[in-house]
Every structure is written in structure tokens, then in C-alpha cells.
Amino acid sequence: MERTDKRKQRILDVLARRQKDLALVLNNIHDPHNVSAVLRSCDAFGVGEAHLLYTDTAFPALGHKSSASAKKWVEIKRHKSAREMVTAFRDTGHQVLSTGFGPGAKALTDWDMTMPTAVILGNEHDGVAQELQTLVTDHIYIPMQGMVQSLNVSVAAAVILYEAFRQRMAKGMYEVPMLSEEEVQAKYESWIKK
């Protein structure tokens, strides 16, 4: 009985810190290991949703290893239309940022990540799809000091989420639950079955 009570309390504690207005979008990420690693970072930093936008490749098949197990705790929303997805984010007040170095590019630490935010991560070979670059002109980049000027997509996701966590923690955003009691109850019911 004690174990059940501890698990229930852990689930409720995690749900109380979920950041409802922070999301990552994975755009045509080819490697399922990268997708799984991003999901693990989402869970670690309290991000409850990951959006998968796949326009030129099939949705990845995610395994059941430890990093893939994060898919149990992070809701995956799949999209096929870039325009509809970006419009939906903007309609709910999200700033939509794309990783890249376009004219509107600013360093990660220069963005206010306490605002409702969706960050689009491009794939391992081509970056963010051209259609998305047309729709999203605000670019975010991670300042780097070495000769290599890019990170693996899953590492970049973790760095971006950590900065969002740092800013939100400083504002006390993890102390005030964002999910309604109804949302918590629905997720709790779903999670206890996993």
C-alpha cells in the first residue's frame, strides 16, 4: 500500500510542475533514438507535449528502451500541415521560434522563455523545412565557443529546455500548477495505468 501511495504522490507532484505552455516541435527528425532522447528531456524539464511535424518522411517508430519510455509521460501530437500547426500555436498566444541563423536570429538566452513558447527543431541533415522557415522568421540559436558550430538535435533540445527551465524556475513558474484539476485528474487516471 505504501508503494502505491508514493507512486500516486509522485505522479501528482510531477503533474503539478508540468509546463502547459511550453512545447517542442520535431520537424522530420529521422533517427528514432534522437526523438526518444528529446522526449526524455521534455519529461525531465516538465514539458508535457512534444509535437511531431513530418512532411517528407514517416513518423518514427519509437522503441521501448529506457529513453523511449519517456513517451509514456509526454503526450505526442502529430502534425502533417506546418501552416495549421503554426497557426494553432499562434492562436493560443505562443511565440513560435525556429532553430537557425536567419535575420531574426537571437541567442537562446536573449529570448523570454517564460512566455508561452513553441520551439521547432529541424532534422539532422537539412535543419528546419523550408515551408516552416517561411512561416516562422524568429530564430533561436545556442551560442557556441568551439570549432564545431552545431549540436546533435537531442542535445540542442536539452540545452534549450534547460534554459527555459532556468528562466521559468527563477519566476516561480514550477511552483504554481498550470494544469486544471480536471486536466490533472485525467492525466493521473491515464498515467496510473502505465
N, C-alpha and C positions, 0 to 999 in steps of 0.2 A: 504493500500500500504506500509506503514511504517513497519508493521509487516513482510510482505513478504521480504522487503529489509533486515531487521535484520536477518531473518532466512537464507536468501541467504548468507549474510556475515558470519554468524556463521558457516554454512556448509563449506564455503571456508577457514575460519580460522582453523577449525578442520582438514580439508584435508591437509592444509599446514604443519601441525605438525605430520602427520602420519609417523610412522617409518616403512618404506617398508622392511627393512632387519632384523626385529625382530619378532619372531613368537613363539607361544606356541603350543605344541602338547599335546593333551589329549589322553592318552592311556587307553582305556577301562574304562573310568570313568562311574560308574554305576548310580550315583544319578544325575538326570537332574537339580536339584537345584544347585549342585556344578558346573555343566557345565555352567549354566546361570550366576552364580556368577563370574566364570573365564572370561566369555565373557564381563561382565560389567567392570572388571578390565582391560581387553585388551583395551576396548574403552577409559577408564579413562586415561590410560598411552600412548595413541596414537598408539596402536598396531592394525593394520588393518586386520590381518589374524589370525585365530585360526585353527589349524589342528586337526582333529579327526581321530585317528587310532583305529579302533575297529576290533579286530580279534577273540574275543571269546564271544561277546555279540552284540546285535543290537544297532544301533545308538540311542541315547536317544531322546525322544520326548520332545521338549522344549516348555514350556508354554508361555503365553502372559502377565505375571505379570511384574512388573517394572524391575526386574533384567533380566528377559528373553528378555525384549525389546532391550537390547544391541545387540541381534542378528541382528537387522536391520542395525547396524552400523559397525559390524565386519563380514568380509567375512569368511564363514566356508568352509574349504576344507576337504573333507572326503577321507580317505585312507583305503585300505584293505591290502596293502602289506608294511610291515615295511621296507624291503630292498629297494624297489623302492622309498619310501618316503625319507629315509636317504640318498640314492644316489642322489636324486634330490636336497636336501639341500646342500650337499657337492659340487655338480656340480656348484652351484651358489655361492660358496665361504663361506657358513655358517659354523661356528663352531657348532657342534651338541653336546649338553650336556644333560645328563640324571640325574634326581634327584636320589640320592642314596649314598651309602657309600663304593663303590668299591675301588680298589687300586689306581685309578686315581682321587679319590675324593678330591676336594678342596672347601673351604668355598666360599659362594656366593660372598663375597667382594674381593676374590682373582682372580676372572675371569674378563677379559676385556669384558664388555657387550656393548662396543661401536663398537665392531666388528660385522659383520653380524652373528646373533645368532639364533638358534632354541633350545628351552628348552623343554624336554619331561617330562611330569608329569605322574606318574603312578596312578593306581586306588586305591580306598580307602582300599582294603583288601590285595592285593598282590603286590602293587607297580608296577614298570615298568616290562612289559612282558619279559620273558627270551630271546626271539628272539632279542628284542631291546637291552638287556644288552650285548648280543654277538656283535651286530653291533656298539654300542656306548659305549666306555670304559671311556670316560671323564664324571665324575660325579660331580654334584654340590649339596651342602647341605647348609642348613641355620643353622649357629651356634646357639645353644640354651643353656640357663643357668639354666633351671629348671629340675625337675624330669621327666617330660614328654618330650620325645625326637622326637615328630612328631607333625605336624600341619595338620589341615584339608586341603585337596588339594586346595580348593579355597583360603584359607588364604595363603598357601605357594605360590600360583601363584601371589597373590597380593604383597607379600614381594619381590619375585624375580623381578617382573615387576617394583616395586618401585626402587630397586637397579639399574636396567637397566636405568630407567628414571633419577635417580640421576647422574649416570656416563655420560649419553648422554647429559643431561642438562648442566653439567659442561663443556662439549666440544662444546656446542652451536649447537648440532645436531637438536634441535627442532626449531632453527631459520632459517635453510636452508631447503626448501622443498625437499623431496625425490621423490615425485611423479612428473612425467612429466605433462606438461599442458594437454596432451591428456588423461592421467590417471585421473587427477583432473576433467576434463570435463565429462568423462564417469561416474565417481563416483557421481559427482554432479547431473547429469541427473537421475541417479538411486535413489539417496537419496531424491530428491525433491518430488518423487512420494510416499515416505513413510510417 
